[in-house]
Amino acid sequence: GSINRQLKPEEVISLEGGIRSSLLSNSINFETTAYRMWVTNLLMTRRDAEDIFYGENAGKTIHTGLENSLIYRHSSARSLKNHTVSITHTLMDNRFRYFIQDEVDFSDKQLPGIPYSHLSINVMYQLTRTITLGYNFKHLSSQYLNDGNTLKYSGHELIDLSVSYTTRSRSGNEFKAIGGIQNILDTHHASMVLVNAPTFGTSPPRYYYPGKPRALFVSLRLNL
């Protein structure tokens, strides 16, 4: 490998503010947080070959974001049923304030490998005292793949469904079975991206690591 002896420590000045509250006797809890970070000497990874990589500083960057979360819980003492809806959403704008590499100016370009927004929705609905249905939705927006913002990953949406069965004996033993489908729409997506992917020989750069296709899963658990 290669060692960058000119590497400087990353320094950050951050400003953050938010609101947190609850409604309907804590049935609804929500939180909103806004932040802005000024980063100097951002640490990044560079590759010279397939197995040779090193760290370097990327000038100055600025990170702006808004994070939101909402949780709704409904419980019924009569039926002993519990329902939960959880929503989290993040908006981000991350840019180079000043970054010049090999006489190429990347200032004001978006930082690669970071999506503009991320949304997650989780729903747990208790159908009966023993059966619970689960729904999970994830949205990942587009993101750039290189410092010049000339290549972009379009993002994706994933949906998972599950059902669980739980029973308890009088002695306190518990049996739980969970089954479901992950990526129910069989969406082609990237589980990870490689920023500024290099080429090796005649091979094209590998920017994507493929995510799992549609999959079935079953889990059995016994607590004694």
Disulfide bonds with the S-S distance in Angstrom:
none
